Amino acid sequence: MIVGMQGKYPYCAQGRGGFKNAFTVCKVASLNHLDFATMKTLLALFFALSLATAPAAELNWLTELSQAQAQAKAQKKSVLLYFHGSDWCPACKEMEAQVFKTPQFLAYANQALVLVSVDFPQNTNSQSIALQKANQALKAKFNVGENFPTLVLLDDTGSTVFQETGYGGGGPAEVLPKLQRHANALSPVAETHGFQNLSVADFAKMAADKQNVILDVRTAKEFQAGHLVGALNLDVTSPDFAKKAAALVKSRTYLVHCASGVRSERACTQMTQLDFPHLYNLPGGYKAWVAAGEPVEK
């Protein structure tokens, strides 16, 4: 790649080893023609190129499920299996470019996931026979068939908590909320953009403290059908949610939930923007609370 100007001005050539020392790479027809402004411009160019060519952080993809499960158990994370065809599947390549290579996914994966690549390439020369057999076994176990890409999320017990096939675009904003609702943000305390996700057990412990406010952000109709004991209802889908939320005492601790975790995350995000410092979200929502046998009232 040639960078710079031709003629009497310097140009830079990038070889396989990246950019070398400026004095060995830049070829100058006549140094007498270089004034201070030109040198300043060149230095800025070298600095920008060094940043652009710096290696980006990468995801760590394992290929053995047993290894991933052991790591997930030790780190209290979830396992995400990615079934794909690396050298032939267009939708897989789109998901990788638009989701997996984004800073948002990288940050969340490092926090909450152990990743497993289950690849079915047309060219299998790079895979051992043992790996090919293991991948076929996983495909059969999770009934993936020939449908790629497919994401399968396992909790720390190895149970499937989420499975979805295909990718229609939308980037991390489309994929992450689905994973966050089911991943082991339900188990350890996981901090996310100014608020924390809690398991049902930890949420219940904090709810027992009457100084904390249980904030139900479902609709009034859902609230009337059943809600956590002592909860306050504030519908996040209401146009005046932000106004009403801003009127709450910001120094209090708020335990936020909805039906399954999507709306409560939205509410926590909005309240974070309103400078509420103590926010806790229940990713599984009211459904997870009831399924755990925790008390409710009408």
HUVEN-V401546 format. One record per backbone hydrogen bond with DSSP energy under -0.5 kcal/mol. NH is the residue of the N-H (numbers start at 1). CO is the residue of the C=O. E is the energy in kcal/mol with one decimal. If there is no record, write none. Layout:
# HUVEN-V401546
((NH CO E) (NH CO E))
This chain:
# HUVEN-V401546
((3 12 -2.6) (5 10 -1.7) (9 6 -1.0) (12 3 -3.3) (14 1 -1.7) (15 13 -0.6) (15 18 -1.0) (18 15 -1.7) (24 21 -1.5) (25 21 -1.9) (26 22 -2.1) (27 11 -1.1) (28 26 -0.6) (30 8 -0.8) (33 30 -1.6) (34 31 -1.6) (35 33 -0.7) (39 35 -2.2) (40 36 -2.4) (41 37 -2.1) (42 38 -2.4) (43 39 -2.4) (44 40 -2.0) (45 41 -2.1) (46 42 -2.8) (47 43 -2.2) (48 44 -2.4) (49 45 -2.6) (50 46 -2.1) (51 47 -1.7) (52 48 -2.4) (53 49 -2.0) (54 51 -0.9) (61 59 -0.8) (62 60 -0.6) (62 115 -2.6) (65 63 -0.5) (68 64 -2.0) (69 65 -2.8) (70 66 -1.9) (71 67 -2.1) (72 68 -2.7) (73 69 -2.3) (74 70 -2.0) (75 71 -2.2) (76 72 -0.9) (77 72 -2.5) (78 112 -2.4) (79 154 -2.0) (80 114 -2.5) (81 79 -0.6) (81 152 -3.2) (82 116 -2.9) (83 81 -0.6) (83 150 -2.9) (84 82 -0.5) (84 118 -2.1) (86 84 -0.5) (88 85 -1.2) (89 85 -2.0) (90 88 -0.8) (93 89 -1.9) (94 90 -2.1) (95 91 -2.2) (96 92 -2.4) (97 93 -2.2) (98 94 -3.0) (99 95 -2.2) (100 95 -1.5) (101 96 -1.6) (102 99 -1.7) (106 102 -2.3) (107 103 -2.5) (108 104 -2.0) (109 105 -3.2) (110 106 -2.2) (111 107 -1.1) (112 108 -2.7) (113 109 -2.1) (114 78 -2.5) (115 60 -0.6) (116 80 -2.7) (117 62 -3.0) (118 82 -2.8) (118 116 -0.6) (119 117 -0.6) (120 84 -2.7) (124 122 -0.9) (127 124 -1.8) (132 128 -2.3) (133 129 -2.3) (134 130 -2.3) (135 131 -2.6) (136 132 -2.1) (137 133 -2.1) (138 134 -2.0) (139 135 -2.4) (140 136 -2.0) (141 137 -2.5) (142 138 -2.2) (143 140 -1.0) (144 139 -2.3) (145 139 -0.6) (147 144 -1.6) (148 146 -0.8) (149 83 -0.7) (150 83 -1.8) (151 164 -2.9) (152 81 -2.2) (153 162 -3.3) (154 79 -3.1) (154 152 -0.5) (155 159 -2.4) (158 155 -1.9) (161 153 -2.8) (162 153 -1.2) (164 151 -2.2) (166 149 -3.6) (172 98 -0.7) (173 170 -0.6) (174 171 -1.4) (175 171 -1.5) (176 172 -2.3) (178 175 -0.6) (179 175 -1.6) (180 176 -3.1) (181 177 -1.5) (182 178 -0.7) (182 179 -0.9) (183 179 -3.0) (186 183 -1.8) (187 184 -1.0) (188 184 -1.2) (190 188 -0.5) (190 197 -1.6) (192 195 -3.7) (195 192 -1.4) (196 279 -1.9) (197 190 -2.9) (198 281 -2.6) (203 199 -2.6) (204 200 -2.6) (205 201 -1.9) (206 202 -2.0) (207 203 -2.1) (208 204 -1.4) (209 206 -1.0) (210 208 -0.8) (212 209 -2.1) (213 253 -3.2) (214 212 -0.6) (215 213 -0.7) (215 255 -3.0) (216 214 -0.7) (216 232 -3.2) (217 215 -0.7) (217 257 -2.6) (223 219 -2.3) (224 220 -2.3) (225 221 -1.2) (226 222 -0.7) (226 223 -1.0) (227 297 -2.9) (229 295 -0.6) (231 228 -2.0) (232 214 -3.2) (234 216 -2.6) (236 217 -1.8) (238 235 -1.3) (241 238 -1.8) (244 240 -2.4) (245 241 -3.1) (246 242 -2.2) (247 243 -0.7) (247 244 -0.6) (248 245 -1.7) (250 248 -0.6) (252 249 -1.3) (254 278 -2.6) (255 213 -3.5) (256 254 -0.7) (256 280 -3.5) (257 215 -2.2) (265 261 -1.2) (266 262 -1.6) (267 263 -2.5) (268 264 -2.6) (269 265 -2.2) (270 266 -2.2) (271 267 -2.6) (272 268 -2.3) (273 269 -1.7) (274 270 -0.8) (275 272 -1.8) (276 271 -2.1) (277 250 -0.6) (277 275 -0.6) (279 277 -0.5) (280 254 -2.5) (281 196 -3.8) (282 256 -1.8) (283 198 -0.5) (283 281 -0.7) (285 282 -1.3) (286 258 -2.9) (287 259 -2.4) (288 284 -1.4) (289 285 -2.0) (290 286 -2.6) (291 287 -2.4) (292 288 -1.5) (293 290 -1.8) (294 289 -2.0) (297 227 -3.2))
